[in-house]
Amino acid sequence: TEDLADQDPRDIALELMPEYGLSQAEFDCLDELWVSESDWDMNADNPTSSAYGIPQALTGGTHDDLPSDYMTNPVSQIRWGLQYIKDSYGTACAAWEFKQANNWY
């Protein structure tokens, strides 16, 4: 079986969404959100903040719940991002709507 980390990040996220109580029907919202944040690049680094990775978590201590392999594992980044969306916004579309209104999420 293929290791989850070797799959396309979009496929990983789609597969994991139900684990976090997020509807796969809202994948388009998640896709728009993370394209706007990182274009699904696990090495995306924001030069004006400590944001890093696919969901652009703040790595400078703001988000202190990051998994130890966050910087190097796309699956860990996606899992963290899905949990963050669930806890902060409830749904992927709510997170995307907030991002469009505020230019951050």
C-alpha positions as CSV (number, residue, x, y, z in Angstrom):
1,T,0.0,0.0,0.0
2,E,1.1,3.5,-0.8
3,D,2.2,5.6,2.1
4,L,-0.2,8.4,2.7
5,A,2.6,11.0,2.6
6,D,3.4,9.9,-0.9
7,Q,0.0,10.8,-2.2
8,D,-1.1,14.1,-3.7
9,P,-1.8,16.5,-0.8
10,R,-5.3,17.1,-2.1
11,D,-6.1,13.4,-2.0
12,I,-4.7,13.1,1.5
13,A,-6.9,16.0,2.7
14,L,-10.0,14.6,1.0
15,E,-9.4,11.2,2.6
16,L,-8.9,12.7,6.0
17,M,-11.7,15.3,6.1
18,P,-14.3,12.9,7.6
19,E,-12.0,12.0,10.5
20,Y,-12.3,15.6,11.5
21,G,-16.0,15.9,11.0
22,L,-15.6,17.9,7.8
23,S,-17.8,17.2,4.8
24,Q,-16.0,16.0,1.7
25,A,-18.7,17.9,-0.2
26,E,-16.8,21.1,1.0
27,F,-13.5,20.0,-0.5
28,D,-13.8,22.8,-3.1
29,C,-13.8,25.4,-0.2
30,L,-10.7,23.7,1.4
31,D,-9.0,23.7,-2.0
32,E,-9.6,27.4,-2.6
33,L,-8.5,28.2,1.0
34,W,-5.2,26.3,0.8
35,V,-4.5,27.3,-2.8
36,S,-4.7,30.9,-1.5
37,E,-2.5,30.1,1.5
38,S,0.2,27.9,0.0
39,D,-0.9,26.4,-3.3
40,W,-0.7,23.0,-1.4
41,D,3.1,23.4,-1.0
42,M,4.3,21.7,2.2
43,N,7.4,23.9,2.1
44,A,5.5,27.2,1.6
45,D,7.1,29.8,3.8
46,N,5.5,33.2,4.4
47,P,8.3,35.8,4.5
48,T,6.3,38.3,6.6
49,S,5.2,35.9,9.3
50,S,6.2,32.5,10.8
51,A,3.4,30.8,8.7
52,Y,4.6,27.6,7.1
53,G,3.3,24.6,5.2
54,I,0.1,23.7,3.4
55,P,-2.3,25.3,6.0
56,Q,0.2,28.1,6.8
57,A,0.3,27.4,10.6
58,L,2.2,30.0,12.6
59,T,5.4,28.2,13.7
60,G,6.8,30.9,16.0
61,G,4.9,29.7,19.0
62,T,1.5,31.1,18.2
63,H,0.3,27.6,17.3
64,D,2.0,25.6,20.0
65,D,0.1,22.4,19.3
66,L,2.0,21.6,16.1
67,P,3.2,18.0,15.7
68,S,6.9,17.5,16.0
69,D,7.2,16.5,12.3
70,Y,5.0,19.4,11.1
71,M,7.8,21.1,9.1
72,T,8.6,17.9,7.1
73,N,5.4,15.8,6.9
74,P,2.5,16.9,4.6
75,V,0.2,14.5,6.4
76,S,0.9,16.1,9.7
77,Q,0.4,19.6,8.2
78,I,-3.0,18.5,6.7
79,R,-4.1,16.8,9.9
80,W,-3.2,20.0,11.9
81,G,-4.9,22.2,9.3
82,L,-8.1,20.2,9.3
83,Q,-8.3,20.2,13.1
84,Y,-7.7,23.9,13.1
85,I,-10.5,24.5,10.6
86,K,-12.9,22.3,12.6
87,D,-12.0,23.9,15.9
88,S,-12.0,27.5,14.6
89,Y,-14.7,27.6,11.9
90,G,-16.6,24.4,12.1
91,T,-16.6,23.9,8.3
92,A,-14.2,24.3,5.4
93,C,-16.5,26.7,3.7
94,A,-16.8,28.9,6.8
95,A,-13.0,29.1,6.9
96,W,-12.8,30.0,3.2
97,E,-15.5,32.7,3.7
98,F,-13.6,34.2,6.6
99,K,-10.4,34.2,4.6
100,Q,-12.0,36.0,1.7
101,A,-13.4,38.6,4.1
102,N,-10.3,39.1,6.3
103,N,-7.4,37.9,4.1
104,W,-6.3,35.5,6.9
105,Y,-7.8,32.6,8.7
